[in-house]
Amino acid sequence: MTKQTDLIHAIPVDELTGAISVPIYQTSTFVQDAPGVNKGYDYARSNNPTRHALESVLAKLEGGDRAFAFASGLAAIDAVIKLLDAGDQVIAVQDIYGGAYRLFTHIYSRLGIDVVYVDTTDAENVRNAITDRTRLIWLETPTNPTLRISDIAAIAEIAAAHNVLLCVDNTFASPVLQQPLLLGADIVVHSATKYLGGHSDLIAGAVVTKDAELGDRIKFIQNASGAILAPHDSWLVLRGIETLYLRVQQHSESALEIAKWLLLHPAVDQVYYPGLSSHPNHEVAAGQHKGGYGGVISFTLKTDTEEAACAVVTATRLFKLAESLGGVKSLLCHPATMTHKSVPAERRRMSGVADSLVRLSVGLESAEDLIADLEQALLTASTVAKSDVEELRFAVV
Ligand SMILES: *Cc1c(COP(=O)(O)O)cnc(C)c1O
């Protein structure tokens, strides 16, 4: 059976009524026959049948032992860090998601957990950073917004040799394209707000564990800290997952086409997309990704100014100007003034986020229409002469 078929049928039919869609158990508690005698559910923070159905599917998607659904991606990240003790150290990917950086820097450093940031695109940097206090390696691959790729299997080997846990934030790739647990990671986290949900209509997170022991520890933290996903949102994520394969395949196909088109555009300087052979980590990506490279592309303009980028991001019609990614509708943003605004300009530029960098989340509109939208926006922003663009259209056809 293909993975897609398997996934669709992993979503259970309701045993009680035969409902083909998982019922939303909108309840806080469950009536017990006698103290401690119940039907497997007692209080809805601890467990809820709708959430449980989602968690089983998430575990299957990532090839994990168990999964846990949280109220946001950050709540999922928070639950993983709570595995650690004061004095422990984390080695994290340099261009980590900004919200994770804020959580680590402003909350966990106060509680005695240190995070050191290294360029994980070279696995040797990870090996060299390990000390006897290192307990966890935190990867994101591809990263945001320059889509750097780290070699999960190589870093998993280093982690295992030093008895250190490896956690991978798999939000950008989704389990359709990349399954870190099968490459040796111990834990996967997701912002299910993005591809898993897929419709820009909820905030949710997930943790998936490789083995039962880690599963028990995350389950304890989920129940003890309480940042669970609500039943209705659990149902929405389940519904999103039903079309995950189709969506991610289409996002990837369209993104590759758009990335190739951008490469040839006279107003565009760099194009960041792991599916392009010009991407510095393309070979690792090609080995690690299955069936595509996802829907996020970043590019910079030859006129490398905030003004030029802002002119482009306000001139598109189909690409809507908003933070987030992974939805049916295409989005775009300008990291320098939006997601990365709080990063000092010098640091931001050094990490590859140029003043003119634009990030696209390629949605499910046709690639042809999205290209036409970008073409008119780049022209409206008058970063190139009209004749150059017409010449380009001729070349692409
Ligand atoms: C959005 C995002 C998060 C945070 O998820 P929320 O659902 O917004 O809390 C974490 N990691 C990555 C890579 C993200 O893109």
The ligand as an ORCA input file, in Angstrom:
! r2SCAN-3c Opt
* xyz 0 1
  C       5.825     28.685     13.003
  C       6.982     27.872     13.471
  C       7.122     27.488     14.813
  C       6.171     27.978     15.890
  O       4.912     27.434     15.731
  P       3.568     28.156     16.260
  O       2.535     27.173     15.849
  O       3.475     29.472     15.579
  O       3.710     28.293     17.741
  C       8.188     26.688     15.150
  N       9.086     26.273     14.237
  C       8.996     26.632     12.940
  C      10.032     26.165     11.979
  C       7.949     27.444     12.517
  O       7.871     27.809     11.228
*
